[in-house]
């Protein structure tokens, strides 16, 4: 099964905007997340992930829990210092500055697509790739 790599990509909200994202797939990148930052351009995709926390954050976050096929299961705004409960079917978590997901039209039931930024190794593509899928999802066949 292909694995995600850290890097950059684009998030397309069906019927909405294209948003630049960073992909945090390694343990180190997921652990670091947005800690120590004053903001984020676009969003951060944590994969695999089913829950998040905002301890040590400098700003509130919008958090979208995404299913394996990139459908938003829940969208929450979390102030700093909170623990988000795990979501049973969540495979990925998308983080952005508070208020951004409402601007993008991202709400429960919304499907998103992730496309790699450049497609080079280390650019957020799943290792092994999924040519022609339109979605960079390592478990699309499941």
ZADOPA-392496 format. One record per atom (N, C-alpha, C): atom name; z, x, y. Coordinates in nm, 4 decimals. Each point is the difference from the previous one (the first is absolute). Example, Ala and Ser with C-alpha at 12.3 -4.5 7.8 and 13.67 -1.06 7.14 Angstrom:
<sites>
SITE name       up     east    north
SITE    N   0.7800   1.3190  -0.5690
SITE   CA   0.0000  -0.0890   0.1190
SITE    C   0.0000   0.0900   0.1200
SITE    N  -0.0720  -0.0350   0.1050
SITE   CA   0.0060   0.0820   0.1190
SITE    C   0.0730  -0.0770   0.1090
</sites>
This chain:
<sites>
SITE name       up     east    north
SITE    N   0.0000   0.0852  -0.1181
SITE   CA   0.0000  -0.0852   0.1181
SITE    C   0.0000   0.0895   0.1240
SITE    N  -0.0855  -0.0254   0.0973
SITE   CA  -0.0034   0.0791   0.1222
SITE    C   0.1314  -0.0107   0.0762
SITE    N   0.0301   0.1027   0.0778
SITE   CA   0.1204   0.0030   0.0824
SITE    C  -0.0398   0.0149   0.1465
SITE    N   0.0802  -0.0589   0.0872
SITE   CA  -0.0219   0.0139   0.1437
SITE    C   0.0329   0.1417   0.0440
SITE    N  -0.0585   0.0421   0.1123
SITE   CA   0.0356   0.1262   0.0641
SITE    C   0.0374  -0.0285   0.1446
SITE    N   0.0824   0.0892   0.0574
SITE   CA   0.0346  -0.0123   0.1414
SITE    C  -0.1258   0.0200   0.0833
SITE    N  -0.0084  -0.0679   0.1123
SITE   CA  -0.1146   0.0182   0.0875
SITE    C  -0.0173  -0.1144   0.0967
SITE    N  -0.1206  -0.0109   0.0521
SITE   CA  -0.0316  -0.1030   0.0984
SITE    C  -0.1019  -0.0967  -0.0583
SITE    N   0.0061  -0.1225   0.0488
SITE   CA  -0.0921  -0.1035  -0.0467
SITE    C  -0.0101  -0.1072   0.1075
SITE    N  -0.0686  -0.1071  -0.0338
SITE   CA  -0.0100  -0.1145   0.0906
SITE    C   0.0426  -0.1250  -0.0745
SITE    N   0.0718  -0.0841   0.0699
SITE   CA   0.0436  -0.1287  -0.0519
SITE    C  -0.0828  -0.1064   0.0689
SITE    N  -0.0635  -0.0856  -0.0795
SITE   CA  -0.0751  -0.1110   0.0579
SITE    C   0.0667  -0.1283  -0.0432
SITE    N   0.0414  -0.0742   0.1005
SITE   CA   0.0593  -0.1298  -0.0256
SITE    C  -0.1147  -0.0994  -0.0055
SITE    N  -0.0115  -0.0719  -0.1111
SITE   CA  -0.1097  -0.0941  -0.0168
SITE    C   0.0033  -0.0992   0.1158
SITE    N  -0.1100  -0.0044   0.0757
SITE   CA  -0.0068  -0.0870   0.1169
SITE    C   0.0706   0.0571   0.1216
SITE    N   0.0353   0.1280  -0.0046
SITE   CA   0.0739   0.0607   0.1107
SITE    C  -0.0484   0.1409   0.0281
SITE    N   0.0837   0.0797   0.0652
SITE   CA  -0.0405   0.1331   0.0444
SITE    C   0.0022   0.1048  -0.1107
SITE    N  -0.0579   0.1158   0.0319
SITE   CA   0.0104   0.1199  -0.0829
SITE    C   0.1062   0.0875   0.0651
SITE    N   0.0962   0.0445  -0.0797
SITE   CA   0.1157   0.0734   0.0511
SITE    C   0.0070   0.1361  -0.0685
SITE    N   0.0159   0.1097   0.0767
SITE   CA   0.0173   0.1306  -0.0644
SITE    C   0.1367   0.0058  -0.0681
SITE    N   0.0017   0.0565  -0.1207
SITE   CA   0.1276   0.0128  -0.0704
SITE    C   0.0158   0.1402  -0.0571
SITE    N   0.1243   0.0367  -0.0199
SITE   CA   0.0354   0.1193  -0.0751
SITE    C   0.0454  -0.0480  -0.1368
SITE    N  -0.0358   0.0742  -0.1035
SITE   CA   0.0447  -0.0345  -0.1345
SITE    C   0.1050   0.1010  -0.0430
SITE    N   0.1155  -0.0510  -0.0401
SITE   CA   0.1087   0.0824  -0.0521
SITE    C   0.0115  -0.0305  -0.1489
SITE    N  -0.0579   0.0867  -0.0825
SITE   CA  -0.0018  -0.0222  -0.1443
SITE    C   0.0924   0.0955  -0.0748
SITE    N   0.0217   0.1185   0.0549
SITE   CA   0.0883   0.0953  -0.0669
SITE    C   0.1455  -0.0384   0.0253
SITE    N   0.0871   0.0455  -0.0872
SITE   CA   0.1428  -0.0287   0.0160
SITE    C   0.0485   0.0477   0.1372
SITE    N  -0.0397   0.1198   0.0370
SITE   CA   0.0435   0.0574   0.1281
SITE    C  -0.0475  -0.0841   0.1184
SITE    N  -0.1270  -0.0388  -0.0002
SITE   CA  -0.0545  -0.0793   0.1114
SITE    C   0.0649  -0.1380   0.0068
SITE    N   0.0241  -0.0621  -0.1157
SITE   CA   0.0653  -0.1317  -0.0004
SITE    C   0.1436   0.0105   0.0487
SITE    N   0.0702   0.1059  -0.0401
SITE   CA   0.1389   0.0185   0.0422
SITE    C   0.0085   0.0220   0.1505
SITE    N  -0.0915   0.0768   0.0546
SITE   CA  -0.0009   0.0282   0.1435
SITE    C  -0.0437  -0.1222   0.0793
SITE    N  -0.1027  -0.0700  -0.0483
SITE   CA  -0.0466  -0.1210   0.0674
SITE    C  -0.0194   0.0199   0.1489
SITE    N   0.0612  -0.0862   0.0791
SITE   CA  -0.0110   0.0070   0.1464
SITE    C   0.1254   0.0587   0.0645
SITE    N   0.0895   0.0584  -0.0804
SITE   CA   0.1234   0.0572   0.0543
SITE    C  -0.0305   0.1085   0.1024
SITE    N   0.0743  -0.0022   0.1090
SITE   CA  -0.0140   0.1010   0.1036
SITE    C  -0.1133  -0.0244   0.0975
SITE    N  -0.0775  -0.1029  -0.0198
SITE   CA  -0.1110  -0.0303   0.0909
SITE    C   0.0434  -0.1012   0.1049
SITE    N  -0.0692   0.0027   0.1123
SITE   CA   0.0256  -0.0966   0.1073
SITE    C  -0.0942  -0.1199  -0.0088
SITE    N  -0.0957   0.0045  -0.0892
SITE   CA  -0.0960  -0.1085  -0.0169
SITE    C  -0.1013   0.0391  -0.1060
SITE    N  -0.0973  -0.0874  -0.0206
SITE   CA  -0.1055   0.0268  -0.0974
SITE    C  -0.1301  -0.0591   0.0532
SITE    N  -0.1078   0.0768  -0.0121
SITE   CA  -0.1322  -0.0507   0.0342
SITE    C  -0.0504  -0.0758  -0.1217
SITE    N  -0.0212  -0.1263   0.0115
SITE   CA  -0.0445  -0.0777  -0.1155
SITE    C   0.1164  -0.0331  -0.0905
SITE    N  -0.0057   0.0497  -0.1243
SITE   CA   0.1041  -0.0344  -0.0971
SITE    C   0.0143   0.1107  -0.1036
SITE    N   0.1040  -0.0130  -0.0805
SITE   CA   0.0260   0.0915  -0.1104
SITE    C   0.0045  -0.0818  -0.1283
SITE    N  -0.0777   0.0416  -0.1002
SITE   CA   0.0000  -0.0654  -0.1306
SITE    C   0.0788   0.0863  -0.0968
SITE    N   0.1079  -0.0555  -0.0547
SITE   CA   0.0803   0.0677  -0.1011
SITE    C  -0.0448  -0.0520  -0.1362
SITE    N  -0.0412   0.0915  -0.0874
SITE   CA  -0.0464  -0.0418  -0.1318
SITE    C   0.0332   0.1047  -0.1051
SITE    N   0.0597  -0.0339  -0.1095
SITE   CA   0.0524  -0.1328  -0.0298
SITE    C   0.1324  -0.0213   0.0720
SITE    N   0.0290  -0.1235   0.0324
SITE   CA   0.1267  -0.0358   0.0644
SITE    C   0.0200  -0.1502  -0.0116
SITE    N   0.1245  -0.0400  -0.0154
SITE   CA   0.0321  -0.1416  -0.0075
SITE    C   0.1088  -0.0404   0.0968
SITE    N   0.0577   0.1012   0.0693
SITE   CA   0.1034  -0.0281   0.0996
SITE    C   0.0043   0.1151   0.0997
SITE    N   0.0660  -0.0231   0.1130
SITE   CA   0.0130   0.1017   0.1045
SITE    C   0.1360  -0.0140   0.0675
SITE    N   0.0312   0.0991   0.0822
SITE   CA   0.1185  -0.0080   0.0853
SITE    C  -0.0381   0.0521   0.1376
SITE    N   0.0826  -0.0317   0.0988
SITE   CA  -0.0262   0.0485   0.1362
SITE    C   0.1163   0.0841   0.0517
SITE    N   0.0790   0.0580  -0.0905
SITE   CA   0.1080   0.0894   0.0414
SITE    C  -0.0614   0.1239   0.0645
SITE    N   0.0486   0.0373   0.1173
SITE   CA  -0.0503   0.1164   0.0707
SITE    C  -0.1257  -0.0255   0.0812
SITE    N  -0.0485  -0.1233   0.0014
SITE   CA  -0.1208  -0.0319   0.0768
SITE    C   0.0332  -0.0108   0.1481
SITE    N  -0.0968   0.0316   0.0833
SITE   CA   0.0160  -0.0067   0.1454
SITE    C  -0.0570  -0.1277   0.0599
SITE    N  -0.0662  -0.0807  -0.0813
SITE   CA  -0.0637  -0.1216   0.0512
SITE    C  -0.0060  -0.1036  -0.1119
SITE    N  -0.0053  -0.1287   0.0355
SITE   CA  -0.0111  -0.1041  -0.1032
SITE    C  -0.1387   0.0008  -0.0642
SITE    N  -0.0045  -0.0454  -0.1244
SITE   CA  -0.1243   0.0008  -0.0771
SITE    C  -0.0401  -0.1391  -0.0450
SITE    N  -0.1300  -0.0220  -0.0071
SITE   CA  -0.0550  -0.1091  -0.0794
SITE    C  -0.0252   0.0593  -0.1376
SITE    N   0.0389  -0.0717  -0.1029
SITE   CA  -0.0162   0.0461  -0.1375
SITE    C  -0.0730  -0.1081  -0.0790
SITE    N  -0.1100   0.0374  -0.0635
SITE   CA  -0.0732  -0.0928  -0.0872
SITE    C   0.0085   0.0524  -0.1426
SITE    N   0.0479  -0.0852  -0.0888
SITE   CA   0.0049   0.0315  -0.1422
SITE    C  -0.1312  -0.0484  -0.0601
SITE    N  -0.0750   0.0924  -0.0600
SITE   CA  -0.1331  -0.0318  -0.0518
SITE    C  -0.0012   0.0017  -0.1526
SITE    N  -0.0720  -0.0948  -0.0576
SITE   CA  -0.0161  -0.0049  -0.1454
SITE    C  -0.0967   0.1088  -0.0441
SITE    N  -0.0153   0.0126  -0.1283
SITE   CA  -0.0919   0.0967  -0.0590
SITE    C  -0.1430  -0.0207   0.0492
SITE    N  -0.0384  -0.1258   0.0276
SITE   CA  -0.1353  -0.0273   0.0493
SITE    C  -0.0042  -0.0191   0.1514
SITE    N   0.1000   0.0535   0.0690
SITE   CA   0.0035   0.0075   0.1461
SITE    C   0.0073  -0.1347   0.0701
SITE    N   0.0770  -0.0901  -0.0554
SITE   CA   0.0313  -0.1264   0.0661
SITE    C   0.1427   0.0119   0.0516
SITE    N   0.0215  -0.0362   0.1268
SITE   CA   0.1341   0.0077   0.0588
SITE    C   0.0905  -0.1041  -0.0652
SITE    N   0.1075   0.0468  -0.0612
SITE   CA   0.0978  -0.0878  -0.0636
SITE    C   0.1033  -0.0474   0.1008
SITE    N   0.0366   0.0883   0.0920
SITE   CA   0.0982  -0.0316   0.1039
SITE    C  -0.0240   0.0938   0.1169
SITE    N   0.0278  -0.0467   0.1204
SITE   CA  -0.0090   0.0818   0.1207
SITE    C   0.1299  -0.0211   0.0760
SITE    N   0.0691   0.1088   0.0298
SITE   CA   0.1296  -0.0072   0.0670
SITE    C   0.0049   0.0992   0.1150
SITE    N   0.0803  -0.0327   0.1016
SITE   CA   0.0318   0.0955   0.1056
SITE    C   0.1405   0.0507  -0.0281
SITE    N   0.0140   0.1329  -0.0048
SITE   CA   0.1284   0.0608  -0.0319
SITE    C   0.0457   0.0901   0.1134
SITE    N   0.1183  -0.0271   0.0585
SITE   CA   0.0545   0.0910   0.0998
SITE    C   0.0510   0.1275  -0.0679
SITE    N   0.0222   0.1067   0.0760
SITE   CA   0.0551   0.1220  -0.0591
SITE    C   0.1338  -0.0277  -0.0697
SITE    N   0.0258   0.0771  -0.1056
SITE   CA   0.1271  -0.0092  -0.0703
SITE    C   0.0093  -0.1094  -0.1042
SITE    N  -0.1127  -0.0478  -0.0500
SITE   CA   0.0004  -0.1094  -0.0984
SITE    C  -0.0593   0.0455  -0.1332
SITE    N   0.0333  -0.0751  -0.1037
SITE   CA  -0.0538   0.0233  -0.1331
SITE    C  -0.0821  -0.1214  -0.0405
SITE    N  -0.1267   0.0214  -0.0306
SITE   CA  -0.0859  -0.1090  -0.0458
SITE    C   0.0158  -0.0178  -0.1499
SITE    N   0.0212  -0.1220  -0.0427
SITE   CA   0.0160  -0.0267  -0.1427
SITE    C  -0.1315   0.0216  -0.0738
SITE    N   0.0071   0.0493  -0.1230
SITE   CA  -0.1228   0.0186  -0.0785
SITE    C  -0.0702  -0.1332  -0.0254
SITE    N  -0.1317   0.0027  -0.0022
SITE   CA  -0.0818  -0.1174  -0.0313
SITE    C  -0.0558   0.0185  -0.1405
SITE    N   0.0187  -0.0992  -0.0823
SITE   CA  -0.0328   0.0110  -0.1419
SITE    C  -0.1443   0.0424  -0.0247
SITE    N  -0.0976  -0.0616   0.0626
SITE   CA  -0.1410   0.0309  -0.0267
SITE    C  -0.0590   0.1013   0.0972
SITE    N   0.0813   0.0559   0.0890
SITE   CA  -0.0523   0.0951   0.0987
SITE    C  -0.0352   0.1325  -0.0668
SITE    N  -0.1163   0.0502   0.0335
SITE   CA  -0.0468   0.1296  -0.0501
SITE    C  -0.0152   0.1000   0.1145
SITE    N  -0.0209  -0.0515   0.1217
SITE   CA  -0.0205   0.0826   0.1190
SITE    C   0.0795  -0.0619   0.1146
SITE    N   0.0400   0.0843   0.0960
SITE   CA   0.0665  -0.0497   0.1205
SITE    C  -0.0730   0.0583   0.1203
SITE    N  -0.0324  -0.0862   0.0942
SITE   CA  -0.0675   0.0394   0.1229
SITE    C   0.0999  -0.0093   0.1142
SITE    N   0.0136   0.1067   0.0794
SITE   CA   0.0923   0.0026   0.1134
SITE    C  -0.0775   0.0208   0.1295
SITE    N   0.0398  -0.0720   0.1041
SITE   CA  -0.0604   0.0142   0.1331
SITE    C   0.1069  -0.0314   0.1038
SITE    N  -0.0281   0.0318   0.1258
SITE   CA   0.0936  -0.0342   0.1067
SITE    C   0.0169  -0.1510   0.0071
SITE    N   0.1212  -0.0434   0.0311
SITE   CA   0.0313  -0.1435   0.0057
SITE    C  -0.0978  -0.0733   0.0914
SITE    N  -0.0490  -0.1132  -0.0468
SITE   CA  -0.0924  -0.0830   0.0760
SITE    C  -0.1460   0.0233  -0.0309
SITE    N  -0.0311   0.1149  -0.0593
SITE   CA  -0.1410   0.0336  -0.0248
SITE    C  -0.0640  -0.0890  -0.1067
SITE    N   0.0738  -0.0289  -0.1060
SITE   CA  -0.0604  -0.0778  -0.1086
SITE    C  -0.0335  -0.1418   0.0440
SITE    N   0.0820  -0.0568   0.0870
SITE   CA  -0.0321  -0.1324   0.0553
SITE    C  -0.1274   0.0091   0.0837
SITE    N  -0.0146   0.1079   0.0781
SITE   CA  -0.1218   0.0199   0.0797
SITE    C  -0.1229   0.0110  -0.0900
SITE    N   0.0162   0.0635  -0.1151
SITE   CA  -0.1118   0.0197  -0.0923
SITE    C  -0.0292  -0.1240  -0.0837
SITE    N   0.0905  -0.0972   0.0010
SITE   CA  -0.0172  -0.1189  -0.0828
SITE    C   0.0429   0.0208  -0.1445
SITE    N   0.0833   0.1002  -0.0230
SITE   CA   0.0480   0.0285  -0.1356
SITE    C   0.1253  -0.0819  -0.0277
SITE    N  -0.0099  -0.0915  -0.0955
SITE   CA   0.1119  -0.0873  -0.0380
SITE    C  -0.0066  -0.0224  -0.1510
SITE    N   0.1039  -0.0574  -0.0595
SITE   CA  -0.0033  -0.0222  -0.1445
SITE    C  -0.1270  -0.0744  -0.0426
SITE    N  -0.0611   0.0498  -0.1067
SITE   CA  -0.1240  -0.0585  -0.0508
SITE    C  -0.1251   0.0689   0.0509
SITE    N   0.0117   0.0828   0.1048
SITE   CA  -0.1145   0.0725   0.0547
SITE    C  -0.0372   0.1144  -0.0933
SITE    N  -0.1285   0.0142  -0.0255
SITE   CA  -0.0493   0.1112  -0.0817
SITE    C  -0.0512   0.1099   0.0916
SITE    N   0.0294   0.1246  -0.0360
SITE   CA  -0.0476   0.1144   0.0768
SITE    C  -0.0818   0.0912  -0.0907
SITE    N  -0.0835   0.0818   0.0622
SITE   CA  -0.0771   0.1011  -0.0719
SITE    C   0.0354   0.1360   0.0560
SITE    N   0.0092   0.0987  -0.0877
SITE   CA   0.0265   0.1377   0.0390
SITE    C  -0.1241   0.0805  -0.0340
SITE    N  -0.0555   0.0700   0.0989
SITE   CA  -0.1142   0.0875  -0.0254
SITE    C   0.0370   0.1400   0.0445
SITE    N  -0.0354   0.1002  -0.0794
SITE   CA   0.0390   0.1366   0.0314
SITE    C  -0.0645   0.0496   0.1276
SITE    N   0.0723   0.0880   0.0688
SITE   CA  -0.0520   0.0643   0.1207
SITE    C  -0.0738   0.1259  -0.0369
SITE    N  -0.1304  -0.0085  -0.0198
SITE   CA  -0.0810   0.1174  -0.0295
SITE    C  -0.0266   0.0210  -0.1472
SITE    N   0.0883  -0.0489  -0.0868
SITE   CA  -0.0219   0.0105  -0.1435
SITE    C   0.0225   0.1375  -0.0594
SITE    N   0.0425   0.0987   0.0819
SITE   CA   0.0257   0.1334  -0.0524
SITE    C   0.1362   0.0036  -0.0678
SITE    N   0.0206   0.0934  -0.0924
SITE   CA   0.1320   0.0118  -0.0607
SITE    C   0.1057   0.0169   0.1082
SITE    N   0.1118  -0.0665  -0.0154
SITE   CA   0.1047   0.0058   0.1003
SITE    C  -0.0246  -0.0946   0.1150
SITE    N  -0.0983  -0.0868  -0.0105
SITE   CA  -0.0292  -0.0955   0.1066
SITE    C   0.0438  -0.1406  -0.0367
SITE    N   0.0974  -0.0109  -0.0866
SITE   CA   0.0537  -0.1295  -0.0344
SITE    C  -0.0713  -0.0716  -0.1119
SITE    N  -0.0964   0.0649  -0.0626
SITE   CA  -0.0713  -0.0657  -0.1090
SITE    C   0.0814   0.0092  -0.1276
SITE    N  -0.0169  -0.0970  -0.0884
SITE   CA   0.0611   0.0173  -0.1308
SITE    C  -0.0730   0.1124  -0.0719
SITE    N   0.0725   0.0872  -0.0681
SITE   CA  -0.0650   0.1042  -0.0774
SITE    C  -0.0785  -0.0678  -0.1108
SITE    N  -0.1227   0.0393  -0.0166
SITE   CA  -0.0859  -0.0645  -0.0980
SITE    C  -0.0897  -0.1038   0.0641
SITE    N   0.0399  -0.0501   0.1169
SITE   CA  -0.0828  -0.0902   0.0780
SITE    C  -0.0317  -0.1326  -0.0669
SITE    N  -0.0479  -0.0905   0.0802
SITE   CA  -0.0467  -0.1294  -0.0474
SITE    C  -0.1305  -0.0299   0.0710
SITE    N  -0.1093   0.0648  -0.0401
SITE   CA  -0.1249  -0.0164   0.0722
SITE    C  -0.0459  -0.1449   0.0050
SITE    N  -0.0417  -0.0407   0.1196
SITE   CA  -0.0566  -0.1317   0.0192
SITE    C   0.0985  -0.1155  -0.0020
SITE    N   0.1286   0.0292  -0.0100
SITE   CA   0.0968  -0.1091  -0.0110
SITE    C   0.0316  -0.0640   0.1341
SITE    N  -0.0112   0.0779   0.1089
SITE   CA   0.0389  -0.0519   0.1308
SITE    C   0.1499   0.0036   0.0210
SITE    N   0.0743   0.0211  -0.1065
SITE   CA   0.1452   0.0101   0.0106
SITE    C   0.0429   0.1262  -0.0714
SITE    N   0.0726   0.0840   0.0693
SITE   CA   0.0493   0.1224  -0.0603
SITE    C   0.1311  -0.0296  -0.0707
SITE    N  -0.0082  -0.0613  -0.1136
SITE   CA   0.1187  -0.0426  -0.0739
SITE    C  -0.0010   0.0620  -0.1383
SITE    N   0.0968   0.0865  -0.0322
SITE   CA  -0.0027   0.0654  -0.1293
SITE    C   0.0214  -0.0935  -0.1175
SITE    N   0.0546  -0.1195   0.0215
SITE   CA   0.0222  -0.0890  -0.1129
SITE    C  -0.0824  -0.1271   0.0120
SITE    N  -0.1204   0.0100   0.0565
SITE   CA  -0.0843  -0.1177   0.0202
SITE    C  -0.0428  -0.0633  -0.1316
SITE    N  -0.0061   0.0789  -0.1058
SITE   CA  -0.0439  -0.0529  -0.1274
SITE    C   0.1080  -0.0733  -0.0778
SITE    N   0.1231   0.0031   0.0485
SITE   CA   0.1108  -0.0643  -0.0717
SITE    C   0.0032  -0.1471   0.0233
</sites>
